[in-house]
Amino acid sequence: MERVTGVRLARASVWRLLTGRLGWSLQRPRRQAVERDESEIARWVAQEWPRIRRGR
């Protein structure tokens, strides 16, 4: 914040600014991607990975 604005703020002040005035909320990423396709992963592990592992 200090580099961008030139104003030095404590960590708690930055949190209050983001959540209060700007309306941000704490968001944590999911552990797994929503697009994850288990059947495609199983196919890849069974068919493609052994070919790649063998090498040329």
Helices and strands as residue ranges (DSSP letters): H 2-5, H 11-16, I 17-21, H 38-43, I 44-48, H 49-54
